């Protein structure tokens, strides 16, 4: 059984390899090499009489490369997604007007995300009437502000002196 240091070293080697392969395969030269291989394969078609073996060579090669690249690209995407999510979490946590409900939102189930989406849609509708878009950052605050504004609007002018401004 490998110890923790050995596992970390193996993981680190794979991380470095994955990064280098991802960068290399996403380059212009990698595309040109792949295109050249296809052109060579096409040119050799008449030489091999377009045989089943000739077709099998390109099919097998592209299948193997595609199979391996799927896992490599997914690993790269997972790492990028985590990094982006951490950056977004930092922004949410650092901003005093932001709701911390969004930290770790990526761990929620789809029904929970739909509920949260409805919440923010309702908040957007309530705050669209505001002059100051940062007047509230929760539905509760937005509803309270709109209720108080409605109450103020509905009451006679003499009672307005006792209410504070909500602008």
N, C-alpha and C positions, 0 to 999 in steps of 0.2 A: 504494500500500500504506500502511495506517495505521501510525503509529508506536505504541510501547507506551503512551505517555501518552494518546493518543486512544482506544485500545482500553480502557484503564482508565476513562476518563471515560464512554465509551459503556456500559461494564459497570456503572458506578456509577449512571448514569441509569436503566438497566433495573432495577437492584436497588431503587432508590427507588420507581420506578413500580410494580414488582411488589408491594412491601410495601404501598404505599398502596391499590392496587386490591384486594389480598387483604383488607386491613382493611375497606375500604369494602363489598366484596361479602359479607363475613361479618357485616354489621351488620343490625339490625332494620329500619332504613329501606330497605335494599336488598331485603330479603325482601318488605316491604310494597309497594314499587314493582313488583317482579316479580309479586306477587299481583294488584295493580291492573291491570297490563297484561293478564293472563290474563282478569280479569273484564271489562275493556273489550272484549277480543277475543270473549268469549262473548256479550256484550250486542249486539255488532255482527253476530253470526251471522245473525239474521233479516233484517237490513237488506241483507246481501249474499247472501241465500238459501242460506246455508251452502255457498257455491260452492267449487270447487277452489282458486281464487285465495285465498279467505278462509282456507282450511285451510293453504295453502302459506305464507302470511304467518307464522303462528305456528310452523309446522314449521321454516321457514328461520331465523327469529329464534332459536328455542331451540337449533337445531343449531349455529349460529355461536357463540352464547354458550357452549354446552357445550364445543365444540371448543377455544375459547380458554381457558376456565377449567381444563380438564384440564391444560394445560401450565403455567398459572400456579400452580395448586395443587400440582402435582408439584415445581415449582421451590421453592415455599415449604416443602414437606415435606422436600426434599433438604437445604435449608439448616438446617431445624430438626433433622433427623437428625444432621447433622455437628456442630452445636452440642451436642446431647445426648451424642453419642459422645465429644466432647472433654471434656465435664464428667465423664463416667464414667471416662475414661482418667486424668484428673487425680486422681480419688478413688482409683482403683486404685494409681496411682503413689505417692500420698502416704501410703497406709496400709502400715505395715511388715509386717503379717500377710497382706496381699493378694498373690496370685500375679500376677506381671507377664505371665503367659501370656495374660491377657485384654486387654492393651493391643492395640489394632488388631484385635480379634476380628472386626470387621465386614468385614475384607478376606479372611477365610478362605473356602474353598469349602464347599459344603454337606456333603460327606463329612468334611471336617476339623472342621466344627461338630458333626457327629454323634459323632465320636470324642471331642471335648472334652466333649460332653454326657454320654457314657458315663463319662468320667473323673470328672466332678463327681458323677454319680449314685453311683459307687463310693465316692467320698470322703464323700458324705452318709451312705451306709450305714455306713461305718466310724466316722464321728464321731458318729453317732446314739447310740452306746453310751457316749459320753464325758459326763462331768459338765460339763466346761469345753469349750464349743463352739469355743474358740480354741486348743485344745491342739495342733492341727496345721493346716497349710494346704496340705498336699500329700499325695497317696496314699502316697508313700514314708514320710513321717513318721508318718502314721496307721497304716500297716502295721507299722512298727518299734515304735511305742508298744504296739500290740495284741499283737505277738509277745512283747515284753518282759514285758508284764503277764501273758500266758499262761504264759511261762517262770517268772515269779515265783510265780504261783499254783500251778504244778505242782511246784515245788521245796520241800524241807523248810524249816521256819521258820529254821533256823540259817544258811542261805545267803542269807537276805533281808538280813542286815546289810551285805552287800557291794554290794547293788543300790541305786541311788538312786531316790527317789520319782518317779512319773510323773504326779502329780496336778496 
